[in-house]
Amino acid sequence: MKAKNLAKVKDYSSQLLEIIQDAESLLQTDNYYLLGKWIADARSLAGPNSTEADLYEFNARNQLTLWGPTGNINDYARKSWSGLYGDYYYTRYRMFFEQVISAISAGKDFDQNAWLGKCLEYEKSWQNVHTPYPTTGNGKTIAVARSLAEKYGN
């Protein structure tokens, strides 16, 4: 039974991660769904001061994700934006599935507290990096939407 459950979890987790990547591919086609624009706009408020720009970027990331220094309100202003899906959310789900698969493989219960600690560690670190994200859409929205409709349709 354990091997059967493990195989199902691996399959379903792979499917969900693929869906997240597909959503990212659609979101990145439109200027209105870009994390990069949000961050660039925040940084631009600081003018030439790079220290201040870094702080504004941190605050822009923090508002969308942890809202507070210790994850006070997780996913406070969650958005369906390219960059958040392809990087932030994808990584969190991948980490979650890795923990679940590891627990099943070891014949142990899933340790939710350990998972939450690792997740918070990742989320806090994500707020302090300066990964560049596109500020203009890339691709044809209708073409990507049609492709995904074919993939996930009947």
C-alpha positions in Angstrom: 0.0 0.0 0.0 2.8 2.4 0.9 4.4 2.1 -2.6 1.0 2.7 -4.2 0.4 5.8 -2.2 3.9 7.1 -2.9 3.4 6.6 -6.6 0.1 8.5 -6.5 1.6 11.4 -4.5 4.5 11.6 -6.9 2.2 11.6 -9.8 -0.3 14.1 -8.4 2.5 16.4 -7.2 4.1 16.4 -10.6 0.7 17.2 -12.2 0.1 20.2 -9.8 3.6 21.6 -10.4 3.0 21.3 -14.1 -0.3 23.2 -13.7 1.5 26.0 -11.8 4.1 26.2 -14.6 1.3 26.4 -17.2 -0.4 29.1 -15.3 2.9 31.0 -15.2 3.2 30.7 -19.0 -0.2 32.3 -19.4 0.3 35.0 -16.8 3.7 36.1 -18.3 2.0 37.1 -21.6 0.1 40.1 -20.1 1.6 43.3 -18.7 -1.1 43.4 -16.0 0.0 40.1 -14.4 3.7 40.7 -13.8 5.5 40.7 -10.5 8.4 42.4 -12.2 6.2 45.5 -12.8 5.2 45.7 -9.2 8.8 45.4 -8.0 10.1 47.9 -10.6 7.4 50.4 -9.6 8.3 50.0 -5.9 12.0 50.4 -6.6 11.5 53.5 -8.8 10.0 55.4 -5.9 13.4 55.5 -4.2 15.1 57.3 -7.0 18.9 56.8 -7.2 19.2 55.5 -3.6 19.9 51.8 -3.9 19.5 51.1 -0.2 16.1 52.7 -0.2 15.2 50.9 -3.4 16.1 47.6 -1.7 13.9 48.4 1.2 11.0 49.3 -1.1 11.4 46.0 -3.0 11.5 44.1 0.3 8.2 45.9 1.4 6.6 45.1 -2.0 7.5 41.5 -1.7 6.5 41.4 2.0 3.1 42.8 1.3 2.3 40.1 -1.2 3.6 37.2 0.9 4.2 37.4 4.6 3.1 40.8 5.6 5.2 41.4 8.7 8.6 40.4 10.0 7.6 36.9 11.1 4.9 35.9 8.6 2.1 37.5 10.5 -0.4 37.1 7.7 0.8 34.6 5.2 -0.2 35.4 1.6 -1.7 38.7 2.8 -2.1 40.2 -0.7 -1.7 37.1 -2.8 -1.8 37.8 -6.5 -2.1 35.6 -9.6 1.1 37.2 -11.2 3.9 35.8 -13.3 6.9 35.5 -11.1 4.9 34.7 -8.0 3.5 31.5 -9.7 6.7 30.5 -11.5 9.1 31.2 -8.6 7.5 31.8 -5.2 4.4 29.5 -5.2 6.0 26.8 -7.4 9.0 26.6 -5.0 6.7 26.4 -1.9 4.6 23.6 -3.5 7.7 21.7 -4.6 9.2 21.9 -1.1 5.9 20.7 0.4 5.7 17.7 -1.9 9.4 16.8 -1.3 8.6 16.8 2.5 5.5 14.6 2.0 7.3 12.2 -0.3 10.2 12.0 2.1 7.8 11.2 5.0 6.0 8.5 3.0 9.3 7.0 1.9 10.5 6.8 5.5 7.2 5.4 6.7 6.7 8.4 9.0 3.9 10.9 9.5 4.2 14.3 7.8 5.7 16.8 10.3 3.6 19.9 9.7 5.6 22.0 12.2 8.9 21.1 10.5 7.3 21.9 7.1 6.0 25.3 8.3 9.4 26.1 9.7 11.2 25.3 6.4 8.5 27.1 4.4 8.8 30.3 6.6 12.6 30.2 6.2 12.2 30.1 2.4 9.5 32.8 2.3 11.6 35.1 4.4 14.7 34.5 2.3 12.6 35.2 -0.9 11.8 38.6 0.3 15.4 39.6 0.6 16.6 38.5 -2.9 16.6 40.7 -5.9 15.7 38.2 -8.6 14.8 40.2 -11.7 11.4 39.5 -13.2 10.1 40.7 -16.6 8.3 44.0 -16.6 6.6 43.5 -20.0 4.6 40.6 -21.2 6.1 37.9 -23.3 4.1 35.9 -25.8 0.6 35.8 -27.2 -2.1 35.4 -24.6 -4.7 33.9 -26.9 -2.2 31.4 -28.4 -1.1 30.3 -24.9 -4.7 30.2 -23.7 -5.7 28.0 -26.6 -2.8 25.7 -26.1 -3.8 25.3 -22.4 -7.4 24.8 -23.3 -6.4 22.0 -25.6 -4.2 20.5 -23.0 -6.7 20.6 -20.2 -9.9 20.4 -22.2 -12.0 17.3 -22.6 
